Structure formats: C-alpha cells, structure tokens
Amino acid sequence: MSFQCIEDMSISPANMFPQAKLQVFRSSAIRKLSFAERYLVVGHVSGDFAVLDLICRHNDAETCEHQRALQVGPCWYFDCYGDVLVTGNTDCKIRLWDLSTGSLQVTLTGHTRKPHAILFPNPTTIISAAENGELILWDIPSRERRRTLAGHNDAVVSLKVHNNLLASGSRDGTVRIYDMGSTSTECRHVLDGHTSYVGLLGFSPNGTLLATGAGGGEIKIWDVDSGSCRATCVGHTKVATQFFNHSNDRLISSSADSTIRTWEGQLVLSLILSELLTTLMAITLYEDLLGIRTT
C-alpha cells in the first residue's frame, strides 16, 4: 500500500508570524531543538547550547535576558524532561543538567562507545543507545543501570517510548520493539524492511501503530502487536527529520527535502518551504508553538 500527494501548499516568511525570533550564534550547526517545561533548548554538536525562555517576545535579538548559554561538552544527542536536560556526550558518559541554573546534577557511566541516541520519557528513567548497538535503561533515583538491552548490530540512532514499549532504530536498517516492564533483555519484534538506517520513529497515541523513517525519505507504518508492515508512505525525496502524531489516523512528517507532509490514510497535505532557506533541518512542536530550524 502506498500513499499519494493530493494537495500542495507553500509556506514563506510572508505568511508565518513568529512569537519571537532570536539569532543564536555558535561555532557549529544546530543539531536539535527541544522544548522543556519552561524553555526551548537549542543544541549544537560542539556542545554549545542556548537555553531560551518561552516567555520571550523579542524579534531579531542577538542577545536578550531570556536566553543564555550552557556548555555541556561535545554531545551527540540530548533530551529534556521538566526543567532537566540529559546529554549523551562523546566521552561515553550521560549527564543531567538543571536548566534553571545551568548546573551539572548527575554523571552516569556505563557505555564503552559514544551514545548516539538518548530519551528521557519520565522522571525516573533515561534510555541511552550507543554506536555499538547497546541500549541501557537507567534508574534516575538510584543513579544505577537498570537493564542492558541486546540485539542491534550497528549504532542505534533513534528511540521512542509508548507506555512500557520501547522502539529503537538502527543503522543496521532494523527497528526493535522491547517491553520495558519485562525483565528480559530480548526484543518482542524485529521490524525488517528498510534498506537504509532508521533515524526516525513515532508511535500512534494509542500505541497500536509505529511509524519509521529511513534514509532516502521512506516511511513505513507497522502494527505493533504483530510486527507486520501496514503501509509504505511514498513522497519525501530525502530523509525525514521529524514526526508528529497527535491522532491515531494522522501523521505529520518533515524532511530534508524542505517539505512538511500530513498523512491521513493517504497524503492529504504537503507544505513546501519555498522561500525559506534550502533545507529543513529541525522542527519541534509544543502546544501551539512551532520551532523551525533551516540551513
């Protein structure tokens, strides 16, 4: 089953109205945007982070009282929960930071290779995945390793959680689904069908479907219970960079091909970022706020 595009629409600065627009000058490209409870966190590969207060209403400001720098060290990936930032650093360590003060709270050691993905799904759990395929579940209250999960043959580059289900996507082209409530280190399903690395994952709100995005723009929809592929979404020409899924029958995807596409049984809407800069690198959604990063 494949989906077809039936509508195109352009987006440009002329019809976009930002709440705030800040210039964040750092020595490397922005890797990710992430909303925390009170902040937007802008992360760079170099470890230079900008923490922006969501109350900001400034326009074209190089500096203002609502943004400050945070030095976390060279970092592959990060995530936020509440006002806490967790980083996976290139020295193989996991670090927790207080966003309100910028102070380092905890350092977790256990990986022997660099973390390539990290997830902070609840106040007591962090999941980190390394370039050797190793996944570690951390217990935050005890600051100890809860369990190590096995399976992938190459770097894990994407993670997603729904209740006790954990999905991991790898450079080996597979997705694995684990039960975090179980004591087993083995996965429930191996989803095999992509021909490139799986860099993007998204569960439906009820947890019955999983969307996976691979290099080249291919998106697949999987049945979580059976592990079978339900659909292949054809449309993006470059790798998908973000999924949003706020209903069980609709998926929104952005891509490095400068489009944002909405899938609903079929592809019903494609937004072409025609007058922005060429490549859509990162978007993030929080309530009624949208953050967009282009090159």
KAQUITA-V420988 format. One record per residue. N is the residue number from 1. RES is the residue in one small letter. PHI is phi in degrees with one decimal (999 if undefined). D_LAST is the distance of its C-alpha to the last C-alpha in whole Angstrom. Layout:
N:RES:PHI:D_LAST  N:RES:PHI:D_LAST
This chain:
1:m:999:33  2:s:-125.4:30  3:f:-107.5:28  4:q:-119.7:28  5:c:-82.5:25  6:i:-118.2:28  7:e:-154.4:25  8:d:-119.4:22  9:m:-150.8:21  10:s:-98.2:18  11:i:-121.7:16  12:s:-145.6:15  13:p:-56.0:15  14:a:-67.5:18  15:n:-116.6:19  16:m:-114.7:17  17:f:-126.3:19  18:p:-70.6:18  19:q:-66.6:20  20:a:-150.7:19  21:k:-139.3:15  22:l:-120.6:15  23:q:-93.0:13  24:v:-108.4:13  25:f:-94.1:13  26:r:-141.8:14  27:s:-84.4:14  28:s:-144.9:12  29:a:-67.8:8  30:i:-71.0:9  31:r:-92.2:11  32:k:-159.6:13  33:l:-111.9:14  34:s:-146.1:17  35:f:-85.8:20  36:a:-100.7:23  37:e:-61.4:27  38:r:-123.4:26  39:y:-136.1:22  40:l:-105.1:19  41:v:-103.2:18  42:v:-109.7:14  43:g:-109.9:15  44:h:-111.3:13  45:v:-58.3:15  46:s:-67.1:17  47:g:99.4:19  48:d:-81.8:18  49:f:-115.7:17  50:a:-114.4:17  51:v:-111.2:20  52:l:-111.6:20  53:d:-72.3:23  54:l:-69.2:23  55:i:-79.5:25  56:c:-62.2:23  57:r:-129.0:23  58:h:-74.4:22  59:n:-127.3:19  60:d:56.7:17  61:a:-92.7:19  62:e:-73.5:18  63:t:-140.2:21  64:c:-159.3:23  65:e:-71.2:26  66:h:-96.5:24  67:q:-131.0:21  68:r:-150.1:22  69:a:-91.8:21  70:l:-136.6:22  71:q:-96.8:23  72:v:-110.3:23  73:g:89.2:23  74:p:-52.4:21  75:c:-144.0:20  76:w:-80.7:19  77:y:-154.6:19  78:f:-155.1:20  79:d:-152.1:22  80:c:-130.1:24  81:y:-144.0:27  82:g:60.5:29  83:d:-107.4:28  84:v:-115.3:28  85:l:-107.0:25  86:v:-116.9:25  87:t:-121.6:23  88:g:-104.7:24  89:n:-91.5:24  90:t:-71.3:24  91:d:-87.5:28  92:c:75.9:29  93:k:-106.4:29  94:i:-106.1:28  95:r:-127.0:28  96:l:-111.8:29  97:w:-125.7:28  98:d:-86.9:29  99:l:-69.1:26  100:s:-73.4:29  101:t:-116.0:30  102:g:79.9:28  103:s:-89.3:30  104:l:-77.3:31  105:q:-99.8:33  106:v:-143.8:33  107:t:-122.0:33  108:l:-109.6:33  109:t:-119.4:34  110:g:170.0:35  111:h:-73.3:32  112:t:-104.5:33  113:r:-128.6:30  114:k:-62.7:26  115:p:-67.8:25  116:h:-112.7:22  117:a:-154.2:22  118:i:-150.5:24  119:l:-142.9:25  120:f:-124.2:27  121:p:-79.6:29  122:n:-155.0:32  123:p:-65.1:34  124:t:-108.1:36  125:t:-132.8:33  126:i:-126.0:30  127:i:-117.8:29  128:s:-126.8:28  129:a:-133.2:27  130:a:-111.4:27  131:e:-70.9:26  132:n:-93.5:30  133:g:91.3:30  134:e:-77.2:32  135:l:-115.4:31  136:i:-123.5:33  137:l:-97.7:34  138:w:-107.2:35  139:d:-97.3:37  140:i:-69.6:36  141:p:-57.1:39  142:s:-90.7:41  143:r:60.1:38  144:e:-121.0:39  145:r:-70.8:38  146:r:-86.1:39  147:r:-165.4:39  148:t:-111.3:37  149:l:-103.8:36  150:a:-108.0:36  151:g:142.9:35  152:h:-72.7:32  153:n:-99.4:32  154:d:-148.4:29  155:a:-56.8:26  156:v:-87.8:25  157:v:-118.4:22  158:s:-150.2:22  159:l:-139.5:25  160:k:-151.8:26  161:v:-124.3:29  162:h:-135.8:32  163:n:51.8:35  164:n:-95.2:36  165:l:-92.6:34  166:l:-118.6:31  167:a:-109.9:29  168:s:-130.5:27  169:g:-112.5:25  170:s:-131.9:25  171:r:-68.3:24  172:d:-77.5:28  173:g:85.1:27  174:t:-111.2:29  175:v:-120.6:29  176:r:-119.8:32  177:i:-113.2:33  178:y:-115.1:35  179:d:-100.1:38  180:m:-71.8:37  181:g:-82.6:41  182:s:-90.0:42  183:t:-89.7:44  184:s:-73.0:43  185:t:-95.3:40  186:e:-92.2:40  187:c:-87.0:37  188:r:-80.3:39  189:h:-140.9:37  190:v:-111.5:35  191:l:-96.1:32  192:d:-120.4:32  193:g:177.1:31  194:h:-78.2:27  195:t:-103.3:27  196:s:-137.7:24  197:y:-61.0:22  198:v:-103.6:22  199:g:-102.2:19  200:l:-147.4:20  201:l:-137.1:23  202:g:-157.4:24  203:f:-81.9:28  204:s:-69.0:30  205:p:-55.7:31  206:n:-88.4:35  207:g:78.2:34  208:t:-87.3:35  209:l:-124.8:32  210:l:-130.2:29  211:a:-95.9:26  212:t:-128.3:24  213:g:-118.1:21  214:a:-117.0:21  215:g:-56.6:19  216:g:95.5:19  217:g:101.2:18  218:e:-67.6:22  219:i:-123.4:23  220:k:-123.1:27  221:i:-112.9:29  222:w:-119.0:32  223:d:-82.1:35  224:v:-68.4:35  225:d:-67.5:39  226:s:-94.3:40  227:g:79.0:36  228:s:-91.3:36  229:c:-81.7:34  230:r:-91.9:34  231:a:-163.0:31  232:t:-118.8:28  233:c:-96.1:26  234:v:-108.0:24  235:g:172.7:22  236:h:-67.2:18  237:t:-104.7:17  238:k:-134.0:15  239:v:-55.4:15  240:a:-71.5:15  241:t:-109.2:13  242:q:-160.9:16  243:f:-116.5:19  244:f:-128.2:21  245:n:-142.9:25  246:h:-105.0:27  247:s:-146.0:30  248:n:-73.1:32  249:d:-119.4:31  250:r:-141.6:28  251:l:-131.0:24  252:i:-111.5:21  253:s:-128.3:18  254:s:-112.9:14  255:s:-145.7:13  256:a:-69.0:10  257:d:-84.5:12  258:s:70.4:10  259:t:-124.0:14  260:i:-118.2:16  261:r:-120.8:19  262:t:-109.8:22  263:w:-109.5:25  264:e:-147.7:29  265:g:77.1:31  266:q:-140.6:29  267:l:-72.6:26  268:v:-99.4:26  269:l:-153.4:23  270:s:-126.7:20  271:l:-100.9:17  272:i:-102.4:15  273:l:-83.1:12  274:s:-70.3:13  275:e:-108.5:12  276:l:-83.5:9  277:l:-67.8:6  278:t:-64.0:6  279:t:-121.0:5  280:l:-81.9:7  281:m:-97.5:7  282:a:-155.1:9  283:i:-132.4:12  284:t:-149.1:15  285:l:-122.8:19  286:y:-144.2:22  287:e:51.8:25  288:d:-105.3:24  289:l:-109.0:20  290:l:-122.0:17  291:g:-109.3:14  292:i:-125.5:10  293:r:-122.2:7  294:t:-120.9:4  295:t:-90.9:0
